Amino acid sequence: MRRWRGRFAQAGLPGLKGRRRCGRPASFAPLQATEVKALACRLPAETECRSPVGRVRNWPARPLPVRS
């Protein structure tokens, strides 16, 4: 937050634009990312994806080992 406030104080709204970052570049095109976000915002009944609720509720089938 402190950095954003400083950038806003120096350059106004254009100072808040995203800057280049180190690390690996995005692996999805902007259109692909938008499509995934749109799918995530839809109700499960509107999609062809099956809900894993039953599988998650029964997971794990056996108790997990306790680490000491």
DOKOL-606813 format. One record per residue: residue number from 1; residue in one letter; x, y, z of N, C-alpha, C, O in turn. Coordinates in nm, 2 decimals, always signed. Layout:
REM residues N
+------+------+--------+--------+--------+--------+--------+--------+--------+--------+--------+--------+--------+--------+
: kegu : fivo :    n_x :    n_y :    n_z :   ca_x :   ca_y :   ca_z :    c_x :    c_y :    c_z :    o_x :    o_y :    o_z :
+------+------+--------+--------+--------+--------+--------+--------+--------+--------+--------+--------+--------+--------+
:  NUM :    A :      X :      Y :      Z :      X :      Y :      Z :      X :      Y :      Z :      X :      Y :      Z :
...
+------+------+--------+--------+--------+--------+--------+--------+--------+--------+--------+--------+--------+--------+
REM end
This chain:
REM residues 68
+------+------+--------+--------+--------+--------+--------+--------+--------+--------+--------+--------+--------+--------+
: kegu : fivo :    n_x :    n_y :    n_z :   ca_x :   ca_y :   ca_z :    c_x :    c_y :    c_z :    o_x :    o_y :    o_z :
+------+------+--------+--------+--------+--------+--------+--------+--------+--------+--------+--------+--------+--------+
:    1 :    M :  +0.08 :  -0.12 :  +0.00 :  +0.00 :  +0.00 :  +0.00 :  +0.09 :  +0.13 :  +0.00 :  +0.06 :  +0.22 :  -0.07 :
:    2 :    R :  +0.19 :  +0.12 :  +0.08 :  +0.28 :  +0.24 :  +0.09 :  +0.34 :  +0.28 :  -0.05 :  +0.35 :  +0.39 :  -0.08 :
:    3 :    R :  +0.38 :  +0.17 :  -0.12 :  +0.44 :  +0.20 :  -0.25 :  +0.34 :  +0.26 :  -0.35 :  +0.37 :  +0.35 :  -0.42 :
:    4 :    W :  +0.22 :  +0.20 :  -0.34 :  +0.11 :  +0.25 :  -0.43 :  +0.08 :  +0.40 :  -0.40 :  +0.06 :  +0.48 :  -0.49 :
:    5 :    R :  +0.07 :  +0.43 :  -0.27 :  +0.04 :  +0.57 :  -0.23 :  +0.15 :  +0.66 :  -0.29 :  +0.12 :  +0.77 :  -0.34 :
:    6 :    G :  +0.28 :  +0.62 :  -0.27 :  +0.39 :  +0.70 :  -0.32 :  +0.39 :  +0.72 :  -0.47 :  +0.41 :  +0.83 :  -0.52 :
:    7 :    R :  +0.36 :  +0.61 :  -0.54 :  +0.35 :  +0.62 :  -0.69 :  +0.23 :  +0.71 :  -0.73 :  +0.24 :  +0.79 :  -0.83 :
:    8 :    F :  +0.12 :  +0.70 :  -0.66 :  +0.01 :  +0.79 :  -0.69 :  +0.04 :  +0.93 :  -0.66 :  +0.00 :  +1.02 :  -0.74 :
:    9 :    A :  +0.11 :  +0.96 :  -0.55 :  +0.15 :  +1.10 :  -0.52 :  +0.24 :  +1.16 :  -0.62 :  +0.23 :  +1.28 :  -0.65 :
:   10 :    Q :  +0.33 :  +1.08 :  -0.68 :  +0.42 :  +1.12 :  -0.78 :  +0.36 :  +1.14 :  -0.92 :  +0.39 :  +1.24 :  -0.99 :
:   11 :    A :  +0.28 :  +1.04 :  -0.96 :  +0.24 :  +1.03 :  -1.10 :  +0.09 :  +1.03 :  -1.12 :  +0.04 :  +1.02 :  -1.23 :
:   12 :    G :  +0.01 :  +1.03 :  -1.01 :  -0.14 :  +1.03 :  -1.03 :  -0.18 :  +0.89 :  -1.07 :  -0.11 :  +0.79 :  -1.04 :
:   13 :    L :  -0.29 :  +0.88 :  -1.14 :  -0.35 :  +0.75 :  -1.18 :  -0.25 :  +0.67 :  -1.27 :  -0.24 :  +0.55 :  -1.25 :
:   14 :    P :  -0.18 :  +0.73 :  -1.37 :  -0.09 :  +0.65 :  -1.45 :  +0.02 :  +0.59 :  -1.37 :  +0.07 :  +0.49 :  -1.41 :
:   15 :    G :  +0.05 :  +0.64 :  -1.25 :  +0.15 :  +0.58 :  -1.17 :  +0.11 :  +0.45 :  -1.11 :  +0.20 :  +0.37 :  -1.06 :
:   16 :    L :  -0.02 :  +0.42 :  -1.11 :  -0.07 :  +0.29 :  -1.05 :  -0.07 :  +0.18 :  -1.15 :  -0.11 :  +0.07 :  -1.11 :
:   17 :    K :  -0.04 :  +0.20 :  -1.28 :  -0.04 :  +0.10 :  -1.38 :  +0.06 :  -0.01 :  -1.34 :  +0.16 :  +0.02 :  -1.27 :
:   18 :    G :  +0.03 :  -0.13 :  -1.38 :  +0.12 :  -0.24 :  -1.35 :  +0.26 :  -0.22 :  -1.41 :  +0.27 :  -0.16 :  -1.52 :
:   19 :    R :  +0.36 :  -0.26 :  -1.34 :  +0.49 :  -0.25 :  -1.39 :  +0.55 :  -0.39 :  -1.42 :  +0.49 :  -0.49 :  -1.38 :
:   20 :    R :  +0.66 :  -0.39 :  -1.50 :  +0.72 :  -0.51 :  -1.53 :  +0.77 :  -0.58 :  -1.41 :  +0.81 :  -0.51 :  -1.31 :
:   21 :    R :  +0.76 :  -0.71 :  -1.41 :  +0.80 :  -0.79 :  -1.29 :  +0.90 :  -0.89 :  -1.33 :  +0.91 :  -0.93 :  -1.45 :
:   22 :    C :  +0.98 :  -0.93 :  -1.24 :  +1.08 :  -1.03 :  -1.27 :  +1.00 :  -1.17 :  -1.26 :  +0.89 :  -1.17 :  -1.21 :
:   23 :    G :  +1.07 :  -1.27 :  -1.31 :  +1.01 :  -1.40 :  -1.30 :  +0.95 :  -1.44 :  -1.44 :  +0.96 :  -1.38 :  -1.54 :
:   24 :    R :  +0.89 :  -1.56 :  -1.43 :  +0.83 :  -1.62 :  -1.55 :  +0.71 :  -1.54 :  -1.61 :  +0.63 :  -1.50 :  -1.53 :
:   25 :    P :  +0.70 :  -1.52 :  -1.74 :  +0.59 :  -1.45 :  -1.79 :  +0.46 :  -1.53 :  -1.79 :  +0.47 :  -1.65 :  -1.77 :
:   26 :    A :  +0.35 :  -1.47 :  -1.80 :  +0.22 :  -1.54 :  -1.79 :  +0.22 :  -1.64 :  -1.90 :  +0.26 :  -1.62 :  -2.01 :
:   27 :    S :  +0.16 :  -1.76 :  -1.87 :  +0.15 :  -1.87 :  -1.96 :  +0.02 :  -1.87 :  -2.04 :  +0.01 :  -1.95 :  -2.13 :
:   28 :    F :  -0.07 :  -1.79 :  -2.00 :  -0.20 :  -1.78 :  -2.07 :  -0.21 :  -1.64 :  -2.14 :  -0.17 :  -1.54 :  -2.09 :
:   29 :    A :  -0.28 :  -1.65 :  -2.26 :  -0.31 :  -1.52 :  -2.33 :  -0.42 :  -1.45 :  -2.25 :  -0.49 :  -1.52 :  -2.18 :
:   30 :    P :  -0.43 :  -1.32 :  -2.26 :  -0.53 :  -1.25 :  -2.19 :  -0.67 :  -1.30 :  -2.22 :  -0.76 :  -1.30 :  -2.13 :
:   31 :    L :  -0.70 :  -1.34 :  -2.34 :  -0.83 :  -1.39 :  -2.38 :  -0.86 :  -1.52 :  -2.30 :  -0.97 :  -1.55 :  -2.25 :
:   32 :    Q :  -0.76 :  -1.61 :  -2.29 :  -0.77 :  -1.74 :  -2.22 :  -0.80 :  -1.71 :  -2.07 :  -0.89 :  -1.78 :  -2.01 :
:   33 :    A :  -0.73 :  -1.62 :  -2.01 :  -0.75 :  -1.59 :  -1.87 :  -0.89 :  -1.53 :  -1.85 :  -0.96 :  -1.57 :  -1.75 :
:   34 :    T :  -0.94 :  -1.45 :  -1.94 :  -1.08 :  -1.40 :  -1.93 :  -1.18 :  -1.51 :  -1.94 :  -1.28 :  -1.51 :  -1.87 :
:   35 :    E :  -1.16 :  -1.61 :  -2.03 :  -1.25 :  -1.72 :  -2.05 :  -1.26 :  -1.80 :  -1.92 :  -1.36 :  -1.85 :  -1.88 :
:   36 :    V :  -1.14 :  -1.83 :  -1.86 :  -1.14 :  -1.91 :  -1.74 :  -1.21 :  -1.84 :  -1.63 :  -1.28 :  -1.90 :  -1.55 :
:   37 :    K :  -1.19 :  -1.71 :  -1.61 :  -1.26 :  -1.63 :  -1.51 :  -1.41 :  -1.63 :  -1.53 :  -1.48 :  -1.64 :  -1.43 :
:   38 :    A :  -1.45 :  -1.62 :  -1.66 :  -1.59 :  -1.62 :  -1.69 :  -1.65 :  -1.76 :  -1.65 :  -1.76 :  -1.77 :  -1.59 :
:   39 :    L :  -1.58 :  -1.87 :  -1.68 :  -1.63 :  -2.00 :  -1.65 :  -1.64 :  -2.02 :  -1.49 :  -1.73 :  -2.08 :  -1.44 :
:   40 :    A :  -1.54 :  -1.96 :  -1.42 :  -1.54 :  -1.98 :  -1.28 :  -1.65 :  -1.90 :  -1.21 :  -1.70 :  -1.94 :  -1.10 :
:   41 :    C :  -1.70 :  -1.80 :  -1.28 :  -1.81 :  -1.72 :  -1.22 :  -1.95 :  -1.77 :  -1.25 :  -2.05 :  -1.73 :  -1.20 :
:   42 :    R :  -1.96 :  -1.87 :  -1.34 :  -2.09 :  -1.93 :  -1.37 :  -2.13 :  -2.03 :  -1.27 :  -2.05 :  -2.09 :  -1.20 :
:   43 :    L :  -2.26 :  -2.05 :  -1.26 :  -2.31 :  -2.15 :  -1.17 :  -2.28 :  -2.29 :  -1.22 :  -2.28 :  -2.31 :  -1.34 :
:   44 :    P :  -2.26 :  -2.39 :  -1.13 :  -2.23 :  -2.53 :  -1.17 :  -2.33 :  -2.58 :  -1.27 :  -2.30 :  -2.66 :  -1.36 :
:   45 :    A :  -2.46 :  -2.55 :  -1.24 :  -2.57 :  -2.61 :  -1.32 :  -2.56 :  -2.55 :  -1.47 :  -2.61 :  -2.62 :  -1.56 :
:   46 :    E :  -2.50 :  -2.44 :  -1.49 :  -2.49 :  -2.38 :  -1.62 :  -2.37 :  -2.44 :  -1.70 :  -2.36 :  -2.42 :  -1.82 :
:   47 :    T :  -2.29 :  -2.52 :  -1.64 :  -2.17 :  -2.57 :  -1.70 :  -2.18 :  -2.72 :  -1.72 :  -2.27 :  -2.78 :  -1.67 :
:   48 :    E :  -2.09 :  -2.78 :  -1.79 :  -2.09 :  -2.92 :  -1.81 :  -2.00 :  -2.99 :  -1.71 :  -1.99 :  -3.12 :  -1.72 :
:   49 :    C :  -1.94 :  -2.92 :  -1.62 :  -1.85 :  -2.97 :  -1.52 :  -1.93 :  -3.04 :  -1.41 :  -2.03 :  -2.99 :  -1.36 :
:   50 :    R :  -1.89 :  -3.16 :  -1.37 :  -1.96 :  -3.23 :  -1.26 :  -1.90 :  -3.18 :  -1.13 :  -1.78 :  -3.16 :  -1.12 :
:   51 :    S :  -1.98 :  -3.17 :  -1.03 :  -1.93 :  -3.13 :  -0.90 :  -1.86 :  -3.24 :  -0.83 :  -1.91 :  -3.35 :  -0.82 :
:   52 :    P :  -1.74 :  -3.22 :  -0.77 :  -1.67 :  -3.32 :  -0.70 :  -1.71 :  -3.33 :  -0.55 :  -1.63 :  -3.39 :  -0.47 :
:   53 :    V :  -1.82 :  -3.27 :  -0.51 :  -1.86 :  -3.26 :  -0.37 :  -1.86 :  -3.40 :  -0.30 :  -1.81 :  -3.42 :  -0.20 :
:   54 :    G :  -1.93 :  -3.49 :  -0.37 :  -1.93 :  -3.63 :  -0.31 :  -1.80 :  -3.69 :  -0.29 :  -1.77 :  -3.76 :  -0.19 :
:   55 :    R :  -1.71 :  -3.67 :  -0.39 :  -1.58 :  -3.73 :  -0.38 :  -1.50 :  -3.66 :  -0.27 :  -1.42 :  -3.72 :  -0.20 :
:   56 :    V :  -1.51 :  -3.53 :  -0.26 :  -1.43 :  -3.45 :  -0.16 :  -1.48 :  -3.49 :  -0.02 :  -1.40 :  -3.50 :  +0.07 :
:   57 :    R :  -1.61 :  -3.50 :  -0.01 :  -1.67 :  -3.53 :  +0.13 :  -1.62 :  -3.67 :  +0.17 :  -1.59 :  -3.69 :  +0.29 :
:   58 :    N :  -1.60 :  -3.76 :  +0.08 :  -1.55 :  -3.90 :  +0.12 :  -1.40 :  -3.91 :  +0.12 :  -1.35 :  -4.02 :  +0.15 :
:   59 :    W :  -1.33 :  -3.80 :  +0.09 :  -1.18 :  -3.81 :  +0.09 :  -1.13 :  -3.78 :  +0.22 :  -1.18 :  -3.69 :  +0.28 :
:   60 :    P :  -1.03 :  -3.84 :  +0.27 :  -0.97 :  -3.96 :  +0.22 :  -1.04 :  -4.08 :  +0.27 :  -1.11 :  -4.08 :  +0.37 :
:   61 :    A :  -1.03 :  -4.19 :  +0.20 :  -1.11 :  -4.31 :  +0.23 :  -1.05 :  -4.37 :  +0.36 :  -1.12 :  -4.44 :  +0.44 :
:   62 :    R :  -0.92 :  -4.35 :  +0.39 :  -0.86 :  -4.40 :  +0.51 :  -0.80 :  -4.28 :  +0.58 :  -0.77 :  -4.18 :  +0.52 :
:   63 :    P :  -0.79 :  -4.29 :  +0.71 :  -0.73 :  -4.18 :  +0.79 :  -0.59 :  -4.14 :  +0.75 :  -0.51 :  -4.23 :  +0.72 :
:   64 :    L :  -0.56 :  -4.02 :  +0.75 :  -0.43 :  -3.98 :  +0.71 :  -0.33 :  -4.00 :  +0.83 :  -0.37 :  -3.99 :  +0.95 :
:   65 :    P :  -0.21 :  -4.04 :  +0.81 :  -0.11 :  -4.07 :  +0.92 :  -0.08 :  -3.94 :  +0.99 :  -0.07 :  -3.83 :  +0.94 :
:   66 :    V :  -0.06 :  -3.95 :  +1.12 :  -0.03 :  -3.84 :  +1.21 :  +0.12 :  -3.82 :  +1.21 :  +0.19 :  -3.92 :  +1.24 :
:   67 :    R :  +0.17 :  -3.71 :  +1.18 :  +0.31 :  -3.68 :  +1.18 :  +0.35 :  -3.63 :  +1.32 :  +0.27 :  -3.55 :  +1.38 :
:   68 :    S :  +0.46 :  -3.67 :  +1.37 :  +0.51 :  -3.62 :  +1.50 :  +0.62 :  -3.53 :  +1.49 :  +0.67 :  -3.48 :  +1.59 :
+------+------+--------+--------+--------+--------+--------+--------+--------+--------+--------+--------+--------+--------+
REM end
